[in-house]
Amino acid sequence: RLFLYRNAVLIVTWVSFTLSQAVLDTHIHALAHSQGLATRICIVLCRCFVYFVFLPLHLRTHIRFALSDIRDGNMVSLCRMGLPASLWEHAKCYFLALLLSTMIALDPVVHCLGHSPLLTQHCDEGMAVATAYTLPCMLSALLLFVLAADICIFSLHICSFL
């Protein structure tokens, strides 16, 4: 049941991320600066889901794994430094959390708050960070896809035993 819940959240996040970064954003650039308020609200809502629902759940889960490993003494050595085993095993997840945190800081919509029109990403401050925003966005999309592929592989392993 927990497996299904986590994976459902991941799939919904992947769809929301794709909508907010690729589909809706491309639609906006096709319309240039004449985007409607409804489209901008959809983009912001999708990004808020990723940043403020998925990211905290994701961090809470993996921090709990790390604390459990520390408590149980389940550590791995990396460059003579002891790290929780889950940190090593779930490195993709921690890197995704770091990328999403970077995306919050670089999000053009955040930098354009207070500009007109409401919730735009086309202002001087937003355009200044737009190029830097693309790299963590691209890497996050890749990691979300890899994590979704991991679900498929895990499901195939389960089905092969049934």
DSSP file with accessible surface (Angstrom, degrees, kcal/mol):
  #  RESIDUE AA STRUCTURE BP1 BP2  ACC     N-H-->O    O-->H-N    N-H-->O    O-->H-N    TCO  KAPPA ALPHA  PHI   PSI    X-CA   Y-CA   Z-CA
    1    1 A R     >        0   0  252      0, 0.0     4,-2.1     0, 0.0     5,-0.1   0.000 360.0 360.0 360.0 -44.1    0.0    0.0    0.0
    2    2 A L  H  >  +     0   0   96      2,-0.2     4,-2.7     1,-0.2     5,-0.3   0.890 360.0  55.6 -64.9 -37.5    2.8    2.4    0.9
    3    3 A F  H  > S+     0   0   76      1,-0.2     4,-2.2     2,-0.2     5,-0.2   0.932 109.2  46.1 -58.9 -46.4    4.6    1.4   -2.4
    4    4 A L  H  > S+     0   0  122      2,-0.2     4,-2.4     1,-0.2    -1,-0.2   0.898 112.3  51.2 -65.2 -39.6    1.5    2.3   -4.4
    5    5 A Y  H  X S+     0   0  125     -4,-2.1     4,-2.3     2,-0.2    -2,-0.2   0.952 112.0  45.5 -62.9 -50.0    1.1    5.6   -2.5
    6    6 A R  H  X S+     0   0   88     -4,-2.7     4,-2.1     1,-0.2    -1,-0.2   0.903 115.8  46.4 -61.0 -42.7    4.7    6.7   -3.1
    7    7 A N  H  X S+     0   0   28     -4,-2.2     4,-2.6    -5,-0.3    -1,-0.2   0.858 109.8  53.2 -72.9 -32.6    4.7    5.7   -6.7
    8    8 A A  H  X S+     0   0   53     -4,-2.4     4,-2.7    -5,-0.2     5,-0.2   0.924 110.0  48.8 -65.1 -41.4    1.3    7.4   -7.3
    9    9 A V  H  X S+     0   0   25     -4,-2.3     4,-2.5     1,-0.2    -2,-0.2   0.915 111.5  50.3 -63.5 -40.5    2.8   10.6   -5.8
   10   10 A L  H  X S+     0   0   17     -4,-2.1     4,-2.6     2,-0.2    -2,-0.2   0.927 111.7  46.7 -64.1 -43.6    5.9   10.3   -8.1
   11   11 A I  H  X S+     0   0   71     -4,-2.6     4,-2.5     2,-0.2     5,-0.2   0.928 113.2  48.4 -66.1 -43.6    3.8    9.8  -11.2
   12   12 A V  H  X S+     0   0   80     -4,-2.7     4,-2.8     1,-0.2    -1,-0.2   0.911 112.7  49.8 -62.8 -39.3    1.5   12.7  -10.4
   13   13 A T  H  X S+     0   0    0     -4,-2.5     4,-3.3    -5,-0.2     5,-0.2   0.916 109.1  51.5 -64.0 -42.8    4.6   14.8   -9.7
   14   14 A W  H  X S+     0   0   82     -4,-2.6     4,-2.5     2,-0.2    -2,-0.2   0.926 112.8  45.0 -61.2 -44.2    6.1   13.7  -13.0
   15   15 A V  H  X S+     0   0   73     -4,-2.5     4,-2.7     2,-0.2    -2,-0.2   0.938 115.4  47.4 -64.9 -44.9    3.0   14.7  -14.9
   16   16 A S  H  X S+     0   0   12     -4,-2.8     4,-2.6     2,-0.2    -2,-0.2   0.915 112.9  49.0 -62.7 -43.1    2.7   18.0  -13.0
   17   17 A F  H  X S+     0   0    4     -4,-3.3     4,-2.3     2,-0.2     5,-0.4   0.933 111.8  48.7 -61.9 -46.0    6.4   18.8  -13.6
   18   18 A T  H  X>S+     0   0   52     -4,-2.5     4,-2.4    -5,-0.2     5,-1.7   0.915 112.6  48.5 -63.2 -41.5    6.1   18.0  -17.3
   19   19 A L  I  <>S+     0   0   66     -4,-2.7     5,-2.5     1,-0.2     6,-0.5   0.938 115.5  43.1 -62.7 -45.9    3.0   20.2  -17.6
   20   20 A S  I  <5S+     0   0    0     -4,-2.6    -1,-0.2    -5,-0.2    -2,-0.2   0.805 125.1  31.9 -74.1 -28.2    4.5   23.1  -15.8
   21   21 A Q  I  <5S+     0   0   20     -4,-2.3    -3,-0.2    -5,-0.2    -2,-0.2   0.807 133.0  13.6 -99.4 -34.8    7.9   23.0  -17.5
   22   22 A A  I  X5S+     0   0   45     -4,-2.4     4,-2.2    -5,-0.4     5,-0.2   0.850 124.2  37.0-109.1 -60.9    7.3   21.7  -21.0
   23   23 A V  I  ><S+     0   0   80     -5,-1.7     4,-2.0     2,-0.2    -4,-0.2   0.974 125.0  33.2 -67.2 -57.9    3.7   21.7  -22.2
   24   24 A L  H  ><S+     0   0   31     -5,-2.5     4,-2.2    -6,-0.2    -1,-0.2   0.898 119.2  52.5 -68.6 -37.4    2.3   24.9  -20.6
   25   25 A D  H  > S+     0   0   28     -6,-0.5     4,-2.4     2,-0.2    -1,-0.2   0.905 109.7  48.8 -66.4 -39.6    5.6   26.8  -20.9
   26   26 A T  H  X S+     0   0   91     -4,-2.2     4,-2.1     2,-0.2    -1,-0.2   0.909 109.3  53.8 -64.4 -39.4    5.9   26.0  -24.6
   27   27 A H  H  X S+     0   0   87     -4,-2.0     4,-1.4    -5,-0.2    -2,-0.2   0.911 108.9  49.3 -60.6 -40.5    2.3   27.1  -25.0
   28   28 A I  H  < S+     0   0    2     -4,-2.2     4,-0.4     1,-0.2     3,-0.3   0.928 109.7  49.5 -66.2 -44.7    3.2   30.4  -23.4
   29   29 A H  H >< S+     0   0  106     -4,-2.4     3,-0.8     1,-0.2    -1,-0.2   0.843 107.5  55.8 -66.5 -29.3    6.2   31.0  -25.6
   30   30 A A  H 3< S+     0   0   83     -4,-2.1    -1,-0.2     1,-0.2    -2,-0.2   0.850 111.0  44.0 -68.2 -32.5    4.2   30.2  -28.7
   31   31 A L  T >< S-     0   0   67     -4,-1.4     3,-1.8     1,-0.3    -1,-0.2   0.406  99.6-153.9 -88.7   0.4    1.8   33.0  -27.6
   32   32 A A  T <   -     0   0   55     -3,-0.8     3,-0.4    -4,-0.4    -1,-0.3  -0.386  66.8 -19.6  59.1-124.6    4.7   35.3  -26.7
   33   33 A H  T 3  S+     0   0  132      1,-0.2    -1,-0.3    -2,-0.1    -4,-0.1   0.311 119.2  87.0 -97.7  11.1    3.5   37.8  -24.1
   34   34 A S    <   +     0   0   89     -3,-1.8    -1,-0.2    -6,-0.2    -2,-0.1   0.054  56.7 142.8 -98.2  26.6   -0.2   37.4  -24.7
   35   35 A Q        -     0   0   10     -3,-0.4     2,-0.1    -7,-0.1    -7,-0.0  -0.358  49.0-118.0 -68.2 150.2   -0.7   34.4  -22.3
   36   36 A G     >  -     0   0   36      1,-0.1     4,-1.9    -2,-0.0     5,-0.2  -0.423  16.7-115.5 -86.5 161.7   -3.8   34.3  -20.3
   37   37 A L  H  > S+     0   0   79      1,-0.2     4,-2.6     2,-0.2     5,-0.2   0.878 113.9  59.7 -63.0 -36.2   -4.1   34.4  -16.5
   38   38 A A  H  > S+     0   0   72      1,-0.2     4,-2.3     2,-0.2    -1,-0.2   0.909 105.8  47.4 -61.9 -41.7   -5.6   30.9  -16.5
   39   39 A T  H  > S+     0   0   28      2,-0.2     4,-2.2     1,-0.2    -1,-0.2   0.924 112.3  49.1 -65.8 -42.8   -2.4   29.4  -18.2
   40   40 A R  H  X S+     0   0   23     -4,-1.9     4,-2.4     1,-0.2    -2,-0.2   0.894 110.6  51.0 -64.9 -37.8   -0.1   31.3  -15.8
   41   41 A I  H  X S+     0   0   66     -4,-2.6     4,-2.9     2,-0.2     5,-0.2   0.916 108.7  51.8 -65.1 -41.6   -2.2   30.0  -12.8
   42   42 A C  H  X S+     0   0   61     -4,-2.3     4,-2.5     2,-0.2     5,-0.2   0.919 110.2  48.9 -60.2 -43.4   -1.9   26.4  -14.1
   43   43 A I  H  X S+     0   0    3     -4,-2.2     4,-2.5     2,-0.2     5,-0.2   0.946 113.4  46.0 -61.6 -47.5    1.8   26.8  -14.4
   44   44 A V  H  X S+     0   0   27     -4,-2.4     4,-2.8     1,-0.2    -2,-0.2   0.914 112.6  50.3 -64.4 -41.4    2.2   28.2  -10.9
   45   45 A L  H  X S+     0   0  110     -4,-2.9     4,-2.2     2,-0.2    -1,-0.2   0.921 111.6  47.9 -64.2 -42.5   -0.2   25.5   -9.4
   46   46 A C  H  X S+     0   0   22     -4,-2.5     4,-2.0    -5,-0.2    -2,-0.2   0.925 114.3  46.3 -63.5 -43.5    1.8   22.7  -11.0
   47   47 A R  H  X S+     0   0    5     -4,-2.5     4,-3.0    -5,-0.2     5,-0.3   0.898 110.4  53.3 -67.1 -38.4    5.1   24.1   -9.8
   48   48 A C  H  X S+     0   0   47     -4,-2.8     4,-3.2    -5,-0.2     5,-0.4   0.894 106.6  53.1 -63.5 -38.3    3.7   24.7   -6.3
   49   49 A F  H  X>S+     0   0   55     -4,-2.2     5,-2.3    -5,-0.2     4,-1.7   0.949 113.4  43.2 -59.6 -46.2    2.6   21.0   -6.2
   50   50 A V  I  <>S+     0   0    1     -4,-2.0     5,-1.9     3,-0.2    -2,-0.2   0.945 122.8  37.4 -64.8 -47.0    6.2   19.9   -7.1
   51   51 A Y  I  <5S+     0   0    9     -4,-3.0    -2,-0.2     3,-0.2    -1,-0.2   0.868 129.1  27.6 -75.2 -39.0    7.9   22.4   -4.8
   52   52 A F  I  <5S+     0   0  130     -4,-3.2    -3,-0.2    -5,-0.3    -2,-0.2   0.487 131.1  28.0-111.8  -4.2    5.6   22.3   -1.8
   53   53 A V  I  X5S+     0   0   63     -4,-1.7     4,-1.7    -5,-0.4     5,-0.2   0.664 126.2  34.2-114.3 -57.9    3.9   18.9   -1.8
   54   54 A F  I  ><S+     0   0    8     -5,-2.3     4,-3.0     2,-0.2     5,-0.2   0.948 116.6  52.4 -66.9 -48.9    6.3   16.5   -3.5
   55   55 A L  H  ><S+     0   0   10     -5,-1.9     4,-3.0    -6,-0.3     5,-0.2   0.934 111.4  44.6 -59.5 -48.7    9.6   18.0   -2.3
   56   56 A P  H  > S+     0   0   64      0, 0.0     4,-2.7     0, 0.0    -1,-0.2   0.926 116.3  47.3 -63.0 -40.1    8.7   18.0    1.4
   57   57 A L  H  X S+     0   0   43     -4,-1.7     4,-2.3     2,-0.2    -2,-0.2   0.926 114.1  48.4 -62.3 -43.3    7.3   14.5    1.3
   58   58 A H  H  X S+     0   0   20     -4,-3.0     4,-2.1    -5,-0.2     5,-0.2   0.928 113.9  45.2 -61.9 -48.3   10.3   13.3   -0.6
   59   59 A L  H  X S+     0   0   59     -4,-3.0     4,-2.8    -5,-0.2     5,-0.3   0.912 111.5  52.7 -64.1 -43.4   12.7   14.9    1.8
   60   60 A R  H  X S+     0   0  140     -4,-2.7     4,-2.1    -5,-0.2    -2,-0.2   0.929 110.3  48.3 -59.7 -44.5   10.9   13.6    4.9
   61   61 A T  H  X S+     0   0   22     -4,-2.3     4,-1.9    -5,-0.2    -1,-0.2   0.943 116.4  41.1 -61.6 -48.0   11.0   10.1    3.6
   62   62 A H  H  X S+     0   0   18     -4,-2.1     4,-2.2     2,-0.2    -1,-0.2   0.826 112.4  53.4 -78.0 -28.3   14.7   10.1    2.8
   63   63 A I  H  X S+     0   0   87     -4,-2.8     4,-2.9    -5,-0.2     5,-0.2   0.904 108.2  52.4 -68.1 -37.3   15.7   12.0    5.9
   64   64 A R  H  X S+     0   0  116     -4,-2.1     4,-2.2    -5,-0.3    -2,-0.2   0.916 109.2  49.6 -62.8 -41.7   13.8    9.3    7.9
   65   65 A F  H  X S+     0   0   65     -4,-1.9     4,-2.2     2,-0.2    21,-0.2   0.926 112.3  47.9 -60.6 -44.7   15.8    6.6    6.0
   66   66 A A  H  X S+     0   0   16     -4,-2.2     4,-2.4     2,-0.2    -2,-0.2   0.921 111.8  48.6 -65.0 -43.5   19.1    8.4    6.8
   67   67 A L  H  X S+     0   0   97     -4,-2.9     4,-2.7     1,-0.2    -1,-0.2   0.894 110.5  52.2 -65.2 -36.8   18.3    8.9   10.4
   68   68 A S  H  X S+     0   0   36     -4,-2.2     4,-2.4    -5,-0.2     6,-0.2   0.910 109.7  49.1 -64.0 -41.2   17.3    5.2   10.7
   69   69 A D  H  X>S+     0   0   19     -4,-2.2     5,-2.3     2,-0.2     4,-0.7   0.901 111.8  48.5 -65.2 -39.9   20.6    4.2    9.2
   70   70 A I  H ><5S+     0   0   91     -4,-2.4     3,-0.7     3,-0.2    -2,-0.2   0.940 112.5  48.3 -65.3 -44.2   22.6    6.4   11.5
   71   71 A R  H 3<5S+     0   0  179     -4,-2.7    -2,-0.2     1,-0.2    -1,-0.2   0.899 116.2  43.3 -63.0 -39.4   20.7    5.1   14.5
   72   72 A D  H 3<5S-     0   0  116     -4,-2.4    -1,-0.2    -5,-0.2    -2,-0.2   0.507 111.6-118.7 -85.6  -4.8   21.2    1.5   13.4
   73   73 A G  T <<5 +     0   0   52     -4,-0.7     2,-1.6    -3,-0.7    -3,-0.2   0.704  60.7 151.6  74.5  20.4   24.9    2.1   12.5
   74   74 A N      < +     0   0   79     -5,-2.3    11,-2.4    -6,-0.2    12,-0.3  -0.626  24.1 151.3 -86.1  84.2   24.2    1.2    8.9
   75   75 A M  E     -A   84   0A  81     -2,-1.6     2,-0.3     9,-0.2     7,-0.1  -0.824  35.9-152.2-119.6 153.3   27.0    3.3    7.4
   76   76 A V  E     -A   83   0A  47      7,-3.1     7,-3.0    -2,-0.3     2,-0.5  -0.919  22.5-122.5-119.5 151.1   29.2    3.2    4.3
   77   77 A S  E     +A   82   0A  98     -2,-0.3     2,-0.4     5,-0.2     5,-0.2  -0.827  30.5 172.6 -98.3 127.2   32.6    4.7    4.0
   78   78 A L  E >  S-A   81   0A  70      3,-2.6     3,-0.8    -2,-0.5    -2,-0.0  -0.959  76.8 -18.3-135.1 112.2   33.2    7.2    1.3
   79   79 A C  T 3  S-     0   0  123     -2,-0.4    -1,-0.1     1,-0.2     3,-0.1   0.920 126.9 -55.2  55.8  45.5   36.6    9.0    1.3
   80   80 A R  T 3  S+     0   0  242      1,-0.2     2,-0.4     0, 0.0    -1,-0.2   0.735 116.7 116.2  62.6  23.1   37.1    8.0    4.9
   81   81 A M  E <   -A   78   0A 112     -3,-0.8    -3,-2.6     2,-0.0     2,-0.5  -0.986  65.8-127.8-123.8 130.6   33.8    9.6    5.9
   82   82 A G  E     +A   77   0A  49     -2,-0.4    -5,-0.2    -5,-0.2    -7,-0.0  -0.655  31.3 178.4 -80.3 124.9   30.9    7.6    7.2
   83   83 A L  E     -A   76   0A  31     -7,-3.0    -7,-3.1    -2,-0.5     5,-0.1  -0.950  38.0 -95.8-123.4 147.2   27.6    8.2    5.4
   84   84 A P  E >>  -A   75   0A  15      0, 0.0     4,-1.2     0, 0.0     3,-0.8  -0.344  32.9-126.9 -58.6 139.9   24.2    6.6    5.9
   85   85 A A  H 3> S+     0   0    4    -11,-2.4     4,-2.7     1,-0.3     3,-0.2   0.856 108.8  59.0 -60.2 -34.0   23.8    3.7    3.6
   86   86 A S  H 3> S+     0   0    3    -12,-0.3     4,-2.8   -21,-0.2    -1,-0.3   0.832  98.1  59.9 -66.9 -28.2   20.5    5.1    2.3
   87   87 A L  H <4 S+     0   0   56     -3,-0.8    -1,-0.2     2,-0.2    -2,-0.2   0.913 111.3  40.4 -63.4 -39.7   22.3    8.2    1.2
   88   88 A W  H >< S+     0   0  156     -4,-1.2     3,-1.0    -3,-0.2    -2,-0.2   0.912 117.9  47.0 -73.6 -42.5   24.4    6.1   -1.1
   89   89 A E  H 3< S+     0   0  130     -4,-2.7     3,-0.3     1,-0.3    -2,-0.2   0.839 120.9  36.5 -69.3 -34.3   21.5    3.8   -2.2
   90   90 A H  T >X S+     0   0   56     -4,-2.8     4,-1.9    -5,-0.2     3,-0.5  -0.134  72.6 133.1-112.1  38.2   19.1    6.7   -2.9
   91   91 A A  H <> S+     0   0   52     -3,-1.0     4,-2.6     1,-0.3     5,-0.2   0.858  71.0  58.2 -59.3 -35.5   21.6    9.2   -4.3
   92   92 A K  H 3> S+     0   0   78     -3,-0.3     4,-2.3     1,-0.2    -1,-0.3   0.910 106.1  49.1 -60.2 -41.2   19.3   10.0   -7.2
   93   93 A C  H <> S+     0   0   12     -3,-0.5     4,-2.2     2,-0.2    -1,-0.2   0.903 111.8  46.9 -68.0 -41.1   16.5   11.0   -4.8
   94   94 A Y  H  X S+     0   0   46     -4,-1.9     4,-2.2     2,-0.2    -1,-0.2   0.898 112.4  50.4 -67.5 -38.5   18.8   13.3   -2.8
   95   95 A F  H  X S+     0   0   94     -4,-2.6     4,-2.6    -5,-0.2    -2,-0.2   0.903 108.8  52.5 -65.9 -38.4   20.2   14.8   -6.0
   96   96 A L  H  X S+     0   0    0     -4,-2.3     4,-2.9    -5,-0.2     5,-0.2   0.922 108.3  50.7 -61.8 -42.6   16.6   15.4   -7.2
   97   97 A A  H  X S+     0   0    4     -4,-2.2     4,-2.2     1,-0.2    -2,-0.2   0.914 110.7  49.1 -61.8 -41.5   15.7   17.2   -3.9
   98   98 A L  H  X S+     0   0  103     -4,-2.2     4,-2.1     2,-0.2    -2,-0.2   0.924 112.3  48.2 -63.4 -43.1   18.8   19.4   -4.3
   99   99 A L  H  X S+     0   0   13     -4,-2.6     4,-2.4     2,-0.2    -2,-0.2   0.910 111.1  49.4 -65.2 -42.4   17.8   20.2   -7.9
  100  100 A L  H  X S+     0   0    0     -4,-2.9     4,-1.9     2,-0.2    -1,-0.2   0.890 110.0  51.6 -65.7 -36.1   14.2   21.0   -7.0
  101  101 A S  H  X S+     0   0   52     -4,-2.2     4,-1.6    -5,-0.2    -1,-0.2   0.903 110.4  49.1 -64.6 -39.6   15.5   23.3   -4.2
  102  102 A T  H  X S+     0   0   53     -4,-2.1     4,-1.8     1,-0.2    -2,-0.2   0.892 107.6  55.6 -65.0 -38.3   17.7   25.0   -6.7
  103  103 A M  H  X S+     0   0    0     -4,-2.4     4,-1.1     1,-0.2    -2,-0.2   0.872 103.2  54.4 -63.8 -36.5   14.7   25.4   -9.1
  104  104 A I  H >< S+     0   0   47     -4,-1.9     3,-0.6     1,-0.2    -1,-0.2   0.936 110.3  46.7 -60.8 -44.6   12.7   27.1   -6.4
  105  105 A A  H 3< S+     0   0   64     -4,-1.6    -1,-0.2     1,-0.2    -2,-0.2   0.820 120.6  38.1 -67.5 -30.2   15.5   29.7   -6.0
  106  106 A L  H 3< S+     0   0   42     -4,-1.8    -1,-0.2    -5,-0.1    -2,-0.2   0.398  80.1 131.8-101.8   1.4   15.9   30.2   -9.7
  107  107 A D    <X  -     0   0    4     -4,-1.1     4,-1.8    -3,-0.6     3,-0.4  -0.347  52.0-145.5 -61.0 123.3   12.2   30.0  -10.8
  108  108 A P  H  > S+     0   0    7      0, 0.0     4,-1.3     0, 0.0    -1,-0.2   0.840  98.1  58.8 -60.0 -31.5   11.5   33.0  -13.1
  109  109 A V  H  4 S+     0   0   11      1,-0.2     3,-0.3     2,-0.2     4,-0.2   0.915 105.1  50.0 -64.5 -40.1    7.9   33.3  -11.7
  110  110 A V  H >4 S+     0   0   69     -3,-0.4     3,-1.2     1,-0.2    -1,-0.2   0.914 110.5  49.6 -63.5 -41.4    9.3   33.8   -8.2
  111  111 A H  H 3< S+     0   0   69     -4,-1.8    -1,-0.2     1,-0.2    -2,-0.2   0.725 110.8  50.8 -71.1 -20.3   11.7   36.5   -9.5
  112  112 A a  T >< S+     0   0    1     -4,-1.3     3,-2.1    -3,-0.3     8,-0.3   0.292  76.4 131.1-100.0   8.0    8.8   38.3  -11.3
  113  113 A L  T <  S+     0   0  104     -3,-1.2     3,-0.1     1,-0.3     5,-0.1  -0.392  72.7  28.1 -60.1 135.9    6.4   38.4   -8.3
  114  114 A G  T 3  S+     0   0   85      1,-0.4    -1,-0.3    -2,-0.1     2,-0.2   0.365  98.5 111.4  93.0  -7.1    5.1   41.9   -8.0
  115  115 A H  S <  S-     0   0   71     -3,-2.1    -1,-0.4     2,-0.2     5,-0.3  -0.625  72.7 -80.7 -93.7 162.0    5.4   42.6  -11.7
  116  116 A S  S    S+     0   0  117     -2,-0.2     2,-0.1     2,-0.1    -3,-0.0  -0.849 106.0  46.5-104.7 138.0    2.5   43.1  -14.0
  117  117 A P  S >  S-     0   0   55      0, 0.0     3,-1.1     0, 0.0    -2,-0.2   0.585 103.5-103.7 -75.4 165.7    0.9   41.0  -15.3
  118  118 A L  T 3  S+     0   0  111      1,-0.2    -2,-0.1    -2,-0.1   -78,-0.1  -0.255  96.8   4.5 -60.8 136.8    0.2   38.8  -12.3
  119  119 A L  T 3  S+     0   0   36     -4,-0.2    -1,-0.2     1,-0.2     2,-0.1   0.781  91.4 153.9  59.8  33.4    2.3   35.5  -12.2
  120  120 A T    <   -     0   0    3     -3,-1.1    -8,-0.2    -8,-0.3    -1,-0.2  -0.452  40.4-161.9 -84.9 160.6    4.4   36.3  -15.2
  121  121 A Q  S    S+     0   0   13     -2,-0.1     2,-0.8     1,-0.1    -1,-0.1   0.191  71.0  92.3-120.3  11.2    7.8   35.0  -15.9
  122  122 A H        +     0   0   27     -5,-0.1     2,-0.3     4,-0.1    -1,-0.1  -0.705  57.0 106.8-108.6  76.5    8.6   37.6  -18.5
  123  123 A a  S  > S-     0   0   15     -2,-0.8     4,-2.8    -3,-0.1     5,-0.3  -0.887  83.0 -96.3-137.7 173.4   10.2   40.4  -16.6
  124  124 A D  H  > S+     0   0  142     -2,-0.3     4,-1.6     1,-0.2   -12,-0.1   0.923 124.2  45.0 -61.3 -44.2   13.8   41.6  -16.5
  125  125 A E  H  > S+     0   0   90      1,-0.2     4,-1.1     2,-0.2    -1,-0.2   0.896 114.8  48.8 -67.1 -39.7   14.7   39.7  -13.3
  126  126 A G  H  > S+     0   0    0      1,-0.2     4,-0.9     2,-0.2     3,-0.3   0.898 110.8  49.3 -66.5 -41.5   12.9   36.5  -14.6
  127  127 A M  H  X S+     0   0   97     -4,-2.8     4,-0.6     1,-0.2    -1,-0.2   0.830 104.8  60.4 -68.2 -28.9   14.7   36.7  -17.9
  128  128 A A  H  < S+     0   0   81     -4,-1.6     4,-0.3    -5,-0.3    -1,-0.2   0.841 114.7  33.3 -67.3 -32.0   18.0   37.1  -16.2
  129  129 A V  H  X S+     0   0   25     -4,-1.1     4,-2.1    -3,-0.3    -1,-0.2   0.496  93.7  93.1-100.9  -3.7   17.7   33.7  -14.3
  130  130 A A  H  X S+     0   0   30     -4,-0.9     4,-1.0     1,-0.2    -2,-0.1   0.888  87.1  47.2 -60.1 -41.1   15.8   31.9  -17.1
  131  131 A T  H >X S+     0   0  115     -4,-0.6     4,-0.6     1,-0.2     3,-0.6   0.927 113.2  47.7 -68.1 -42.4   18.9   30.4  -18.7
  132  132 A A  H 34 S+     0   0   54     -4,-0.3     3,-0.4     1,-0.2    -1,-0.2   0.825 107.2  59.4 -66.9 -28.2   20.3   29.3  -15.3
  133  133 A Y  H 3X S+     0   0   10     -4,-2.1     4,-1.7     1,-0.2    -1,-0.2   0.784  92.6  68.0 -69.8 -27.0   16.9   27.8  -14.5
  134  134 A T  H <X S+     0   0   84     -4,-1.0     4,-2.7    -3,-0.6    -1,-0.2   0.855  93.0  56.1 -67.8 -35.0   17.0   25.5  -17.5
  135  135 A L  H  X S+     0   0  100     -4,-0.6     4,-2.6    -3,-0.4     5,-0.3   0.971 111.6  39.5 -66.8 -53.6   19.9   23.2  -16.3
  136  136 A P  H  > S+     0   0   10      0, 0.0     4,-2.4     0, 0.0    -1,-0.2   0.882 116.3  54.8 -63.4 -30.4   18.3   22.1  -13.0
  137  137 A C  H  X S+     0   0   19     -4,-1.7     4,-2.2     2,-0.2    -2,-0.2   0.945 110.4  44.4 -64.2 -46.3   15.0   21.9  -14.8
  138  138 A M  H  X S+     0   0  114     -4,-2.7     4,-2.2     1,-0.2    -1,-0.2   0.936 115.1  47.5 -65.3 -44.2   16.4   19.5  -17.4
  139  139 A L  H  X S+     0   0   52     -4,-2.6     4,-2.6     1,-0.2    -1,-0.2   0.882 111.2  51.8 -66.6 -36.2   18.3   17.4  -14.9
  140  140 A S  H  X S+     0   0    0     -4,-2.4     4,-2.7    -5,-0.3     5,-0.2   0.911 108.8  50.4 -65.3 -42.0   15.2   17.2  -12.6
  141  141 A A  H  X S+     0   0   36     -4,-2.2     4,-2.1     2,-0.2    -2,-0.2   0.925 111.3  49.3 -61.6 -41.8   13.1   16.0  -15.6
  142  142 A L  H  X S+     0   0  101     -4,-2.2     4,-2.5     1,-0.2    -2,-0.2   0.936 112.4  46.7 -62.8 -45.8   15.7   13.4  -16.3
  143  143 A L  H  X S+     0   0   22     -4,-2.6     4,-2.8     2,-0.2     5,-0.2   0.886 110.3  52.3 -67.1 -38.2   15.8   12.2  -12.7
  144  144 A L  H  X S+     0   0    0     -4,-2.7     4,-2.2     2,-0.2    -1,-0.2   0.911 111.2  48.3 -62.8 -39.1   12.0   12.1  -12.5
  145  145 A F  H  X S+     0   0  118     -4,-2.1     4,-2.4    -5,-0.2    -2,-0.2   0.922 111.4  49.6 -66.0 -42.6   12.0   10.0  -15.6
  146  146 A V  H  X S+     0   0   48     -4,-2.5     4,-2.2     2,-0.2    -2,-0.2   0.915 111.3  49.3 -63.2 -42.2   14.7    7.6  -14.3
  147  147 A L  H  X S+     0   0   17     -4,-2.8     4,-1.5     2,-0.2    -1,-0.2   0.897 110.9  49.9 -65.2 -37.6   12.8    7.2  -11.0
  148  148 A A  H  X S+     0   0   12     -4,-2.2     4,-1.6    -5,-0.2    -2,-0.2   0.896 109.7  51.3 -66.8 -36.7    9.6    6.4  -12.9
  149  149 A A  H  X S+     0   0   35     -4,-2.4     4,-2.4     1,-0.2    -2,-0.2   0.880 104.6  57.4 -66.6 -36.4   11.5    3.9  -15.0
  150  150 A D  H  X S+     0   0   58     -4,-2.2     4,-2.7     1,-0.2    -1,-0.2   0.872 103.1  54.4 -60.2 -36.5   12.8    2.3  -11.7
  151  151 A I  H  X S+     0   0   24     -4,-1.5     4,-2.7     2,-0.2    -1,-0.2   0.933 108.3  48.4 -62.0 -44.9    9.1    1.8  -10.7
  152  152 A C  H  X S+     0   0   79     -4,-1.6     4,-2.1     2,-0.2    -2,-0.2   0.915 112.5  47.9 -62.5 -42.9    8.5   -0.1  -14.0
  153  153 A I  H  X S+     0   0   88     -4,-2.4     4,-2.0     2,-0.2    -2,-0.2   0.931 112.6  48.6 -64.6 -43.2   11.6   -2.2  -13.4
  154  154 A F  H  X S+     0   0  102     -4,-2.7     4,-2.2     1,-0.2    -2,-0.2   0.916 110.4  51.5 -63.0 -41.1   10.6   -3.0   -9.8
  155  155 A S  H  X S+     0   0   43     -4,-2.7     4,-2.6     1,-0.2    -1,-0.2   0.886 108.0  52.3 -63.5 -37.6    7.1   -3.8  -10.9
  156  156 A L  H  X S+     0   0  122     -4,-2.1     4,-1.9     2,-0.2    -1,-0.2   0.896 107.8  51.6 -65.1 -38.6    8.5   -6.2  -13.5
  157  157 A H  H  X S+     0   0  106     -4,-2.0     4,-0.8     2,-0.2    -2,-0.2   0.910 111.4  47.4 -63.5 -41.9   10.6   -8.0  -10.9
  158  158 A I  H >X S+     0   0   70     -4,-2.2     3,-0.8     1,-0.2     4,-0.8   0.931 111.7  50.0 -65.1 -44.7    7.5   -8.4   -8.7
  159  159 A C  H >< S+     0   0   83     -4,-2.6     3,-0.6     1,-0.2    -1,-0.2   0.834 103.6  59.7 -64.7 -31.5    5.4   -9.7  -11.5
  160  160 A S  H 3< S+     0   0   86     -4,-1.9    -1,-0.2     1,-0.2    -2,-0.2   0.782 105.8  48.8 -70.0 -23.5    8.1  -12.2  -12.5
  161  161 A F  H <<        0   0  172     -3,-0.8    -1,-0.2    -4,-0.8    -2,-0.2   0.613 360.0 360.0 -88.0 -15.5    7.8  -13.8   -9.0
  162  162 A L    <<        0   0  172     -4,-0.8    -3,-0.1    -3,-0.6    -4,-0.0  -0.230 360.0 360.0 -83.2 360.0    4.0  -14.1   -9.1
